[in-house]
Amino acid sequence: MERVEAELFTDGGNDAVVRLPGRHFPGVLIQGDTLSIFQTDVAELIELCAAGDLEEARYVAGFLHADLGEKLQRYTEALEVHGIRRPF
């Protein structure tokens, strides 16, 4: 393990926007339990598609899209507040 100082652009929270040393752009810190939930949701989406349950698959995909959209919005707002251009 290496200890480093990072710049925190938002409150800590579950999707903190931070910049590590040597990086031009900040990133989003996602906690391990949240990452595991994303993986589980994507696996469910794959299973639903394979089973032909497109209605439920659309629901799960919509939920994932909205959740990731919220994280992206938080990221872009943090960059704007600190005068950093978006990397995309």
Phi and psi in degrees as a GROMACS rama.xvg file:
@    title "Ramachandran Plot"
@    xaxis  label "Phi"
@    yaxis  label "Psi"
@TYPE xy
-122.054  134.028  GLU-2
-94.0871  131.646  ARG-3
-136.9  159.414  VAL-4
-92.1454  135.386  GLU-5
-124.138  153.267  ALA-6
-91.403  129.398  GLU-7
-104.898  118.333  LEU-8
-97.0555  -13.3841  PHE-9
-135.073  177.476  THR-10
-64.5263  162.269  ASP-11
-52.915  -69.3557  GLY-12
47.2806  -172.586  GLY-13
-86.3281  -10.8674  ASN-14
-141.31  56.3974  ASP-15
-66.4036  141.878  ALA-16
-95.2178  117.726  VAL-17
-133.936  155.97  VAL-18
-123.434  125.016  ARG-19
-85.86  156.124  LEU-20
-56.9872  138.804  PRO-21
85.6113  -4.61013  GLY-22
-101.87  138.473  ARG-23
-76.4274  -43.4718  HIS-24
-106.011  148.025  PHE-25
-69.0309  168.914  PRO-26
-130.253  -178.662  GLY-27
-112.79  124.117  VAL-28
-87.6037  113.522  LEU-29
-108.169  126.741  ILE-30
-63.8075  153.22  GLN-31
-59.2086  -38.2577  GLY-32
-66.922  -36.2826  ASP-33
-68.6557  -40.0571  THR-34
-61.2902  -41.2486  LEU-35
-63.1598  -39.3033  SER-36
-64.6049  -42.5361  ILE-37
-57.8378  -45.7065  PHE-38
-63.105  -42.348  GLN-39
-63.3267  -42.6331  THR-40
-64.1959  -40.6609  ASP-41
-66.0829  -40.4475  VAL-42
-61.2976  -40.8885  ALA-43
-63.3006  -41.6936  GLU-44
-60.3821  -43.3989  LEU-45
-61.3773  -45.1637  ILE-46
-63.4173  -41.9277  GLU-47
-63.7927  -41.1479  LEU-48
-63.9198  -44.2202  CYS-49
-62.5231  -33.7069  ALA-50
-83.6718  -6.20785  ALA-51
81.3109  10.8642  GLY-52
-86.7203  74.2141  ASP-53
-70.0424  -29.4898  LEU-54
-64.077  -48.4793  GLU-55
-67.9067  -36.8254  GLU-56
-61.7012  -41.5177  ALA-57
-61.6968  -39.6319  ARG-58
-62.2205  -49.8763  TYR-59
-63.1567  -43.1896  VAL-60
-63.1863  -40.1316  ALA-61
-63.2899  -40.0635  GLY-62
-63.6213  -45.9879  PHE-63
-62.2475  -43.4358  LEU-64
-60.2162  -44.9343  HIS-65
-64.6897  -43.183  ALA-66
-64.2158  -46.4343  ASP-67
-65.9151  -35.3636  LEU-68
-62.0491  -40.0461  GLY-69
-63.1171  -41.2689  GLU-70
-66.3354  -40.7218  LYS-71
-65.871  -39.1059  LEU-72
-62.9267  -44.5157  GLN-73
-60.4058  -41.5453  ARG-74
-62.6223  -50.5302  TYR-75
-65.6736  -36.7429  THR-76
-64.8333  -40.4095  GLU-77
-63.6521  -41.0384  ALA-78
-63.9638  -44.5893  LEU-79
-59.8538  -45.9116  GLU-80
-58.3078  -34.579  VAL-81
-100.651  11.5556  HIS-82
67.9095  30.9175  GLY-83
-106.617  129.359  ILE-84
-70.7329  153.867  ARG-85
-72.4538  146.011  ARG-86
-83.8631  7.64763  PRO-87
